Amino acid sequence: MKIPKKVNRYCPFCKKKTEQKIKEPTKQKASSLKRGGKIRIRLRGLWRGIGNKGRYSRMKNQQKRKRKTTKKTNLLYTCTECGKSKNQKKGKRTSKVLIE
Ligand SMILES: [Zn+2]
């Protein structure tokens, strides 16, 4: 989906329509060593060898499941007048976001 760099949009801080820049916020990586995390399970030595590993055998099967090919867009609108920014409320499903 092609998206313009600048857009005229309502700014809730200025309470009027202003020119706003569009940016895609950088994604934050989830910590891999959280409780119940897949990396933590691997460090414990599960997911290895043969036989039934209880609930972790099931988790291995979940990886094989089909995943969604599209993601919802996450855009950040920054007002050029006050400099404040706001996130997009509803994202649309697309496979790619091109900001021009
Ligand atoms: Zn503003």
Backbone and ligand atoms as CSV (ligand in chain L), in Angstrom:
chain,resi,resn,atom,element,x,y,z
A,1,MET,N,N,0.845,-1.193,0.000
A,1,MET,CA,C,0.000,0.000,0.000
A,1,MET,C,C,0.877,1.239,0.000
A,2,LYS,N,N,0.648,2.156,-0.976
A,2,LYS,CA,C,1.406,3.397,-1.041
A,2,LYS,C,C,0.753,4.456,-0.161
A,3,ILE,N,N,1.584,5.145,0.625
A,3,ILE,CA,C,1.089,6.170,1.540
A,3,ILE,C,C,1.891,7.449,1.306
A,4,PRO,N,N,1.238,8.627,1.178
A,4,PRO,CA,C,1.985,9.879,0.999
A,4,PRO,C,C,2.745,10.270,2.257
A,5,LYS,N,N,3.830,11.072,2.057
A,5,LYS,CA,C,4.649,11.484,3.198
A,5,LYS,C,C,3.923,12.479,4.090
A,6,LYS,N,N,3.209,13.415,3.444
A,6,LYS,CA,C,2.501,14.438,4.209
A,6,LYS,C,C,1.014,14.380,3.897
A,7,VAL,N,N,0.222,14.663,4.914
A,7,VAL,CA,C,-1.233,14.574,4.761
A,7,VAL,C,C,-1.895,15.661,5.604
A,8,ASN,N,N,-2.977,16.255,5.074
A,8,ASN,CA,C,-3.744,17.205,5.870
A,8,ASN,C,C,-4.733,16.430,6.727
A,9,ARG,N,N,-4.641,16.644,8.028
A,9,ARG,CA,C,-5.399,15.814,8.952
A,9,ARG,C,C,-5.741,16.627,10.183
A,10,TYR,N,N,-6.770,16.179,10.910
A,10,TYR,CA,C,-7.164,16.869,12.137
A,10,TYR,C,C,-6.148,16.605,13.249
A,11,CYS,N,N,-5.689,17.681,13.894
A,11,CYS,CA,C,-4.767,17.530,15.031
A,11,CYS,C,C,-5.550,17.781,16.316
A,12,PRO,N,N,-5.617,16.800,17.219
A,12,PRO,CA,C,-6.386,16.976,18.462
A,12,PRO,C,C,-5.748,17.961,19.439
A,13,PHE,N,N,-4.456,18.294,19.225
A,13,PHE,CA,C,-3.781,19.242,20.122
A,13,PHE,C,C,-4.007,20.676,19.656
A,14,CYS,N,N,-3.945,20.906,18.320
A,14,CYS,CA,C,-4.209,22.243,17.772
A,14,CYS,C,C,-5.709,22.468,17.591
A,15,LYS,N,N,-6.484,21.396,17.576
A,15,LYS,CA,C,-7.926,21.410,17.362
A,15,LYS,C,C,-8.306,22.008,16.011
A,16,LYS,N,N,-7.510,21.708,15.001
A,16,LYS,CA,C,-7.827,22.112,13.629
A,16,LYS,C,C,-7.070,21.220,12.662
A,17,LYS,N,N,-7.369,21.404,11.370
A,17,LYS,CA,C,-6.679,20.608,10.357
A,17,LYS,C,C,-5.297,21.187,10.105
A,18,THR,N,N,-4.292,20.337,10.165
A,18,THR,CA,C,-2.918,20.767,9.914
A,18,THR,C,C,-2.214,19.746,9.026
A,19,GLU,N,N,-1.054,20.173,8.504
A,19,GLU,CA,C,-0.244,19.250,7.709
A,19,GLU,C,C,0.529,18.330,8.658
A,20,GLN,N,N,0.466,17.048,8.379
A,20,GLN,CA,C,1.123,16.094,9.276
A,20,GLN,C,C,1.988,15.113,8.507
A,21,LYS,N,N,3.155,14.839,9.073
A,21,LYS,CA,C,4.081,13.876,8.470
A,21,LYS,C,C,3.713,12.467,8.915
A,22,ILE,N,N,3.896,11.524,8.002
A,22,ILE,CA,C,3.600,10.118,8.325
A,22,ILE,C,C,4.913,9.351,8.455
A,23,LYS,N,N,4.988,8.578,9.503
A,23,LYS,CA,C,6.174,7.773,9.743
A,23,LYS,C,C,5.747,6.414,10.286
A,24,GLU,N,N,6.556,5.417,9.972
A,24,GLU,CA,C,6.284,4.089,10.523
A,24,GLU,C,C,7.188,3.890,11.725
A,25,PRO,N,N,6.630,3.767,12.941
A,25,PRO,CA,C,7.473,3.599,14.120
A,25,PRO,C,C,8.265,2.295,14.066
A,26,THR,N,N,9.496,2.361,14.549
A,26,THR,CA,C,10.338,1.168,14.528
A,26,THR,C,C,9.796,0.128,15.510
A,27,LYS,N,N,9.836,-1.103,15.052
A,27,LYS,CA,C,9.275,-2.171,15.880
A,27,LYS,C,C,10.238,-2.541,17.002
A,28,GLN,N,N,9.696,-2.713,18.184
A,28,GLN,CA,C,10.501,-3.136,19.328
A,28,GLN,C,C,10.489,-4.658,19.414
A,29,LYS,N,N,11.680,-5.207,19.629
A,29,LYS,CA,C,11.767,-6.655,19.743
A,29,LYS,C,C,11.309,-7.107,21.125
A,30,ALA,N,N,10.511,-8.161,21.135
A,30,ALA,CA,C,10.067,-8.719,22.410
A,30,ALA,C,C,11.241,-9.435,23.064
A,31,SER,N,N,11.353,-9.298,24.377
A,31,SER,CA,C,12.467,-9.939,25.073
A,31,SER,C,C,12.330,-11.451,24.943
A,32,SER,N,N,13.420,-12.077,24.530
A,32,SER,CA,C,13.350,-13.495,24.199
A,32,SER,C,C,13.412,-14.376,25.444
A,33,LEU,N,N,13.921,-13.808,26.547
A,33,LEU,CA,C,14.092,-14.642,27.740
A,33,LEU,C,C,12.975,-14.452,28.768
A,34,LYS,N,N,11.795,-14.063,28.291
A,34,LYS,CA,C,10.691,-13.924,29.234
A,34,LYS,C,C,10.143,-15.291,29.631
A,35,ARG,N,N,9.334,-15.314,30.674
A,35,ARG,CA,C,8.819,-16.580,31.195
A,35,ARG,C,C,7.932,-17.245,30.159
A,36,GLY,N,N,8.172,-18.545,29.972
A,36,GLY,CA,C,7.383,-19.277,28.993
A,36,GLY,C,C,7.820,-19.013,27.573
A,37,GLY,N,N,8.929,-18.297,27.411
A,37,GLY,CA,C,9.437,-17.991,26.079
A,37,GLY,C,C,10.053,-19.210,25.431
A,38,LYS,N,N,10.047,-19.199,24.086
A,38,LYS,CA,C,10.513,-20.373,23.358
A,38,LYS,C,C,12.006,-20.600,23.550
A,39,ILE,N,N,12.762,-19.493,23.657
A,39,ILE,CA,C,14.214,-19.625,23.839
A,39,ILE,C,C,14.522,-20.200,25.211
A,40,ARG,N,N,13.717,-19.794,26.211
A,40,ARG,CA,C,13.920,-20.309,27.555
A,40,ARG,C,C,13.655,-21.812,27.639
A,41,ILE,N,N,12.663,-22.256,26.878
A,41,ILE,CA,C,12.355,-23.689,26.840
A,41,ILE,C,C,13.517,-24.458,26.234
A,42,ARG,N,N,14.099,-23.881,25.175
A,42,ARG,CA,C,15.204,-24.551,24.505
A,42,ARG,C,C,16.430,-24.623,25.428
A,43,LEU,N,N,16.645,-23.580,26.221
A,43,LEU,CA,C,17.770,-23.579,27.145
A,43,LEU,C,C,17.617,-24.637,28.233
A,44,ARG,N,N,16.374,-24.942,28.556
A,44,ARG,CA,C,16.137,-25.957,29.568
A,44,ARG,C,C,16.346,-27.356,29.019
A,45,GLY,N,N,16.488,-27.471,27.705
A,45,GLY,CA,C,16.731,-28.772,27.109
A,45,GLY,C,C,15.492,-29.467,26.615
A,46,LEU,N,N,14.388,-28.791,26.643
A,46,LEU,CA,C,13.170,-29.375,26.089
A,46,LEU,C,C,13.223,-29.198,24.574
A,47,TRP,N,N,12.239,-29.734,23.908
A,47,TRP,CA,C,12.164,-29.694,22.447
A,47,TRP,C,C,13.256,-30.536,21.799
A,48,ARG,N,N,13.885,-31.413,22.558
A,48,ARG,CA,C,14.981,-32.197,22.010
A,48,ARG,C,C,14.699,-33.672,22.237
A,49,GLY,N,N,15.245,-34.524,21.415
A,49,GLY,CA,C,15.117,-35.963,21.615
A,49,GLY,C,C,13.787,-36.513,21.168
A,50,ILE,N,N,13.507,-37.730,21.595
A,50,ILE,CA,C,12.287,-38.387,21.168
A,50,ILE,C,C,11.344,-38.533,22.351
A,51,GLY,N,N,10.100,-38.801,22.064
A,51,GLY,CA,C,9.108,-39.025,23.103
A,51,GLY,C,C,8.224,-37.823,23.328
A,52,ASN,N,N,7.269,-38.028,24.191
A,52,ASN,CA,C,6.295,-36.976,24.469
A,52,ASN,C,C,6.840,-36.003,25.502
A,53,LYS,N,N,6.764,-34.718,25.193
A,53,LYS,CA,C,7.243,-33.704,26.127
A,53,LYS,C,C,6.098,-32.877,26.709
A,54,GLY,N,N,4.944,-33.528,26.831
A,54,GLY,CA,C,3.809,-32.859,27.453
A,54,GLY,C,C,3.342,-31.664,26.658
A,55,ARG,N,N,3.176,-30.562,27.329
A,55,ARG,CA,C,2.633,-29.381,26.662
A,55,ARG,C,C,3.617,-28.801,25.644
A,56,TYR,N,N,4.895,-29.147,25.779
A,56,TYR,CA,C,5.880,-28.597,24.846
A,56,TYR,C,C,5.907,-29.347,23.522
A,57,SER,N,N,5.372,-30.553,23.514
A,57,SER,CA,C,5.218,-31.254,22.248
A,57,SER,C,C,4.169,-30.534,21.407
A,58,ARG,N,N,3.177,-30.053,22.102
A,58,ARG,CA,C,2.100,-29.363,21.401
A,58,ARG,C,C,2.614,-28.038,20.816
A,59,MET,N,N,3.497,-27.350,21.562
A,59,MET,CA,C,4.010,-26.073,21.108
A,59,MET,C,C,4.805,-26.197,19.827
A,60,LYS,N,N,5.430,-27.355,19.651
A,60,LYS,CA,C,6.200,-27.573,18.435
A,60,LYS,C,C,5.258,-27.638,17.231
A,61,ASN,N,N,4.079,-28.236,17.450
A,61,ASN,CA,C,3.114,-28.345,16.368
A,61,ASN,C,C,2.555,-26.987,15.972
A,62,GLN,N,N,2.485,-26.069,16.940
A,62,GLN,CA,C,1.929,-24.752,16.651
A,62,GLN,C,C,2.793,-23.984,15.658
A,63,GLN,N,N,4.090,-24.281,15.622
A,63,GLN,CA,C,4.974,-23.607,14.676
A,63,GLN,C,C,4.641,-23.965,13.237
A,64,LYS,N,N,4.156,-25.190,13.042
A,64,LYS,CA,C,3.878,-25.662,11.688
A,64,LYS,C,C,2.601,-25.035,11.129
A,65,ARG,N,N,1.799,-24.476,12.028
A,65,ARG,CA,C,0.516,-23.942,11.580
A,65,ARG,C,C,0.700,-22.776,10.607
A,66,LYS,N,N,-0.250,-22.608,9.729
A,66,LYS,CA,C,-0.188,-21.540,8.732
A,66,LYS,C,C,-0.312,-20.182,9.418
A,67,ARG,N,N,0.546,-19.253,8.978
A,67,ARG,CA,C,0.509,-17.917,9.560
A,67,ARG,C,C,-0.143,-16.952,8.597
A,68,LYS,N,N,-0.588,-15.849,9.147
A,68,LYS,CA,C,-1.189,-14.807,8.308
A,68,LYS,C,C,-0.096,-14.108,7.502
A,69,THR,N,N,-0.427,-13.765,6.250
A,69,THR,CA,C,0.584,-13.166,5.369
A,69,THR,C,C,0.572,-11.648,5.424
A,70,THR,N,N,-0.477,-11.071,5.987
A,70,THR,CA,C,-0.556,-9.611,6.063
A,70,THR,C,C,-0.561,-9.155,7.517
A,71,LYS,N,N,-0.179,-7.882,7.709
A,71,LYS,CA,C,-0.209,-7.301,9.049
A,71,LYS,C,C,-0.920,-5.970,8.992
A,72,LYS,N,N,-1.438,-5.543,10.126
A,72,LYS,CA,C,-2.109,-4.248,10.160
A,72,LYS,C,C,-1.066,-3.136,10.187
A,73,THR,N,N,-1.363,-2.044,9.449
A,73,THR,CA,C,-0.418,-0.933,9.388
A,73,THR,C,C,-0.396,-0.179,10.706
A,74,ASN,N,N,0.799,0.291,11.054
A,74,ASN,CA,C,0.956,1.068,12.278
A,74,ASN,C,C,1.675,2.358,11.897
A,75,LEU,N,N,0.934,3.465,11.819
A,75,LEU,CA,C,1.513,4.722,11.363
A,75,LEU,C,C,1.511,5.761,12.474
A,76,LEU,N,N,2.521,6.651,12.405
A,76,LEU,CA,C,2.653,7.716,13.392
A,76,LEU,C,C,2.495,9.051,12.671
A,77,TYR,N,N,1.513,9.839,13.087
A,77,TYR,CA,C,1.261,11.136,12.471
A,77,TYR,C,C,1.870,12.229,13.347
A,78,THR,N,N,2.796,13.010,12.778
A,78,THR,CA,C,3.430,14.093,13.528
A,78,THR,C,C,2.984,15.434,12.952
A,79,CYS,N,N,2.425,16.285,13.805
A,79,CYS,CA,C,1.931,17.601,13.395
A,79,CYS,C,C,3.126,18.529,13.143
A,80,THR,N,N,3.091,19.254,12.012
A,80,THR,CA,C,4.210,20.154,11.704
A,80,THR,C,C,4.105,21.467,12.477
A,81,GLU,N,N,2.927,21.796,13.020
A,81,GLU,CA,C,2.756,23.061,13.740
A,81,GLU,C,C,3.147,22.944,15.214
A,82,CYS,N,N,2.623,21.927,15.901
A,82,CYS,CA,C,2.932,21.793,17.331
A,82,CYS,C,C,4.002,20.736,17.601
A,83,GLY,N,N,4.289,19.898,16.622
A,83,GLY,CA,C,5.330,18.896,16.775
A,83,GLY,C,C,4.911,17.665,17.550
A,84,LYS,N,N,3.645,17.615,17.946
A,84,LYS,CA,C,3.176,16.443,18.687
A,84,LYS,C,C,2.747,15.350,17.709
A,85,SER,N,N,2.800,14.122,18.175
A,85,SER,CA,C,2.463,13.016,17.281
A,85,SER,C,C,1.412,12.106,17.886
A,86,LYS,N,N,0.717,11.418,16.989
A,86,LYS,CA,C,-0.372,10.548,17.413
A,86,LYS,C,C,-0.348,9.289,16.563
A,87,ASN,N,N,-0.714,8.174,17.167
A,87,ASN,CA,C,-0.751,6.909,16.445
A,87,ASN,C,C,-2.040,6.762,15.649
A,88,GLN,N,N,-1.967,5.936,14.645
A,88,GLN,CA,C,-3.139,5.597,13.855
A,88,GLN,C,C,-4.087,4.755,14.706
A,89,LYS,N,N,-5.388,5.047,14.594
A,89,LYS,CA,C,-6.340,4.304,15.418
A,89,LYS,C,C,-6.597,2.916,14.854
A,90,LYS,N,N,-7.005,2.877,13.588
A,90,LYS,CA,C,-7.323,1.593,12.982
A,90,LYS,C,C,-6.362,1.320,11.851
A,91,GLY,N,N,-5.680,0.185,11.922
A,91,GLY,CA,C,-4.771,-0.180,10.851
A,91,GLY,C,C,-5.483,-0.993,9.790
A,92,LYS,N,N,-5.006,-0.847,8.540
A,92,LYS,CA,C,-5.557,-1.656,7.458
A,92,LYS,C,C,-4.597,-2.807,7.187
A,93,ARG,N,N,-5.144,-3.925,6.772
A,93,ARG,CA,C,-4.312,-5.098,6.515
A,93,ARG,C,C,-3.632,-4.969,5.152
A,94,THR,N,N,-2.297,-4.995,5.166
A,94,THR,CA,C,-1.532,-5.023,3.930
A,94,THR,C,C,-0.272,-5.836,4.154
A,95,SER,N,N,0.314,-6.271,3.042
A,95,SER,CA,C,1.554,-7.029,3.159
A,95,SER,C,C,2.761,-6.100,3.190
A,96,LYS,N,N,2.626,-4.903,2.571
A,96,LYS,CA,C,3.752,-3.975,2.492
A,96,LYS,C,C,3.261,-2.549,2.667
A,97,VAL,N,N,4.096,-1.700,3.304
A,97,VAL,CA,C,3.774,-0.287,3.438
A,97,VAL,C,C,4.881,0.525,2.785
A,98,LEU,N,N,4.506,1.328,1.777
A,98,LEU,CA,C,5.480,2.181,1.091
A,98,LEU,C,C,5.129,3.635,1.370
A,99,ILE,N,N,6.008,4.346,2.086
A,99,ILE,CA,C,5.777,5.759,2.365
A,99,ILE,C,C,6.556,6.564,1.327
A,100,GLU,N,N,5.837,7.338,0.516
A,100,GLU,CA,C,6.487,8.101,-0.559
A,100,GLU,C,C,6.497,9.583,-0.232
L,1,ZN,ZN,ZN,-0.837,20.159,16.089
